[in-house]
């Protein structure tokens, strides 16, 4: 029955945001050129009206009417440009959002693929193995750094005793090397009594002899 009612229309494929944005920009450029053309024509019609204002009022009125029509078209173009700019900005924002979402989806797939062969239990096992290997490495380092062979069986108490004996011997040698001490030279004790003291003693003896007789 399709031949009676015609073929069913296939849904038209929606254009991409990039194509739509390009079309809107081309339309904007076209409208801006027309806008500039209308502004020039309005100035010209205004000049004609001024020139014929006193000489030919009919021509002046016709010029003003054309000016009004041009101004109306200019207002329509201004409104259309505003609508197109709004639509273009909305498409650009949507395009940016689409790119962001696509990038995030791509990154999510990459992350999922990277974690496909990695589970939480695998990570725990790996960390346990690393910890175990670190402990073994520390034990090996400690074993290597310990003293080996010479000096392991020496009694430290005997070493301290021997050191004390050596210190005592050195102290004794220092005392012997000093020698007997020399007494300081003192002045001689006078053997003779001073003359004044001897005369006083003789006088005392004579008085004692006179009193006794």
Secondary structure, 3 states (H helix, E strand, C coil): CHHHHCCCCCCCCCCCHHHHHHHHHHHHHHHHHHHHHHHHHHHHHHHHHHHCCCCCHHHHHHHHHHHHHHHHHHHHHHHHHHHHHHHHHHHHHHHHHHHHHHHHHHHHHHHHHHCCCCCHHHHHHHHHHHHHHHHHHHHHHHHHHCCCCCCCCCCHHHHHHHHHHHHHHHHHHHHHHHCCCCCCCCCCCCCCCCHHHHHHHHHHHHHHHHHHC
